[in-house]
């Protein structure tokens, strides 16, 4: 779960660096939210298989 969130945040940071002219780190924030959502999805899916 931590790896998924970390990859999403780092990807968002790279997108923020690539897109110029933005004062707010939008893609980093979106990456964090999406990473948490996907991480929770995988955790719940894994726990329900038990």
ChimeraX commands (.cxc) that place a marker at each C-alpha (Angstrom):
marker #1 position 0.00,0.00,0.00 radius 0.5
marker #1 position 2.81,2.36,0.85 radius 0.5
marker #1 position 4.55,1.65,-2.44 radius 0.5
marker #1 position 1.40,2.46,-4.42 radius 0.5
marker #1 position 0.96,5.79,-2.63 radius 0.5
marker #1 position 4.64,6.65,-2.99 radius 0.5
marker #1 position 4.64,5.92,-6.74 radius 0.5
marker #1 position 1.49,7.98,-7.26 radius 0.5
marker #1 position 2.90,10.95,-5.33 radius 0.5
marker #1 position 6.25,10.80,-7.11 radius 0.5
marker #1 position 4.48,10.61,-10.45 radius 0.5
marker #1 position 2.42,13.65,-9.49 radius 0.5
marker #1 position 5.56,15.52,-8.51 radius 0.5
marker #1 position 7.15,14.74,-11.87 radius 0.5
marker #1 position 4.01,15.97,-13.66 radius 0.5
marker #1 position 4.07,19.18,-11.60 radius 0.5
marker #1 position 7.69,19.74,-12.64 radius 0.5
marker #1 position 6.85,19.04,-16.28 radius 0.5
marker #1 position 3.85,21.41,-16.41 radius 0.5
marker #1 position 5.10,24.96,-16.07 radius 0.5
marker #1 position 3.19,27.96,-14.82 radius 0.5
marker #1 position 1.31,26.28,-11.98 radius 0.5
marker #1 position 1.72,27.70,-8.49 radius 0.5
marker #1 position -0.28,24.94,-6.80 radius 0.5
marker #1 position 0.97,21.30,-6.80 radius 0.5
marker #1 position -2.24,19.92,-8.31 radius 0.5
marker #1 position -0.84,16.67,-9.70 radius 0.5
marker #1 position 0.94,15.84,-6.44 radius 0.5
marker #1 position -2.33,16.25,-4.57 radius 0.5
marker #1 position -4.25,14.19,-7.13 radius 0.5
marker #1 position -1.55,11.52,-7.05 radius 0.5
marker #1 position -1.79,11.29,-3.27 radius 0.5
marker #1 position -5.57,10.98,-3.29 radius 0.5
marker #1 position -5.60,8.44,-6.13 radius 0.5
marker #1 position -2.75,6.49,-4.52 radius 0.5
marker #1 position -4.61,6.24,-1.22 radius 0.5
marker #1 position -7.81,5.16,-2.97 radius 0.5
marker #1 position -6.04,2.46,-4.99 radius 0.5
marker #1 position -4.08,1.32,-1.94 radius 0.5
marker #1 position -7.26,0.93,0.12 radius 0.5
marker #1 position -8.91,-0.92,-2.76 radius 0.5
marker #1 position -6.06,-3.43,-2.97 radius 0.5
marker #1 position -5.99,-3.85,0.83 radius 0.5
marker #1 position -9.72,-4.55,1.02 radius 0.5
marker #1 position -9.56,-6.91,-1.96 radius 0.5
marker #1 position -6.69,-8.80,-0.32 radius 0.5
marker #1 position -8.44,-9.05,3.07 radius 0.5
marker #1 position -11.68,-10.33,1.57 radius 0.5
marker #1 position -9.84,-13.24,-0.09 radius 0.5
marker #1 position -9.02,-14.67,3.33 radius 0.5
marker link #1:1,2 radius 0.2
marker link #1:2,3 radius 0.2
marker link #1:3,4 radius 0.2
marker link #1:4,5 radius 0.2
marker link #1:5,6 radius 0.2
marker link #1:6,7 radius 0.2
marker link #1:7,8 radius 0.2
marker link #1:8,9 radius 0.2
marker link #1:9,10 radius 0.2
marker link #1:10,11 radius 0.2
marker link #1:11,12 radius 0.2
marker link #1:12,13 radius 0.2
marker link #1:13,14 radius 0.2
marker link #1:14,15 radius 0.2
marker link #1:15,16 radius 0.2
marker link #1:16,17 radius 0.2
marker link #1:17,18 radius 0.2
marker link #1:18,19 radius 0.2
marker link #1:19,20 radius 0.2
marker link #1:20,21 radius 0.2
marker link #1:21,22 radius 0.2
marker link #1:22,23 radius 0.2
marker link #1:23,24 radius 0.2
marker link #1:24,25 radius 0.2
marker link #1:25,26 radius 0.2
marker link #1:26,27 radius 0.2
marker link #1:27,28 radius 0.2
marker link #1:28,29 radius 0.2
marker link #1:29,30 radius 0.2
marker link #1:30,31 radius 0.2
marker link #1:31,32 radius 0.2
marker link #1:32,33 radius 0.2
marker link #1:33,34 radius 0.2
marker link #1:34,35 radius 0.2
marker link #1:35,36 radius 0.2
marker link #1:36,37 radius 0.2
marker link #1:37,38 radius 0.2
marker link #1:38,39 radius 0.2
marker link #1:39,40 radius 0.2
marker link #1:40,41 radius 0.2
marker link #1:41,42 radius 0.2
marker link #1:42,43 radius 0.2
marker link #1:43,44 radius 0.2
marker link #1:44,45 radius 0.2
marker link #1:45,46 radius 0.2
marker link #1:46,47 radius 0.2
marker link #1:47,48 radius 0.2
marker link #1:48,49 radius 0.2
marker link #1:49,50 radius 0.2
view
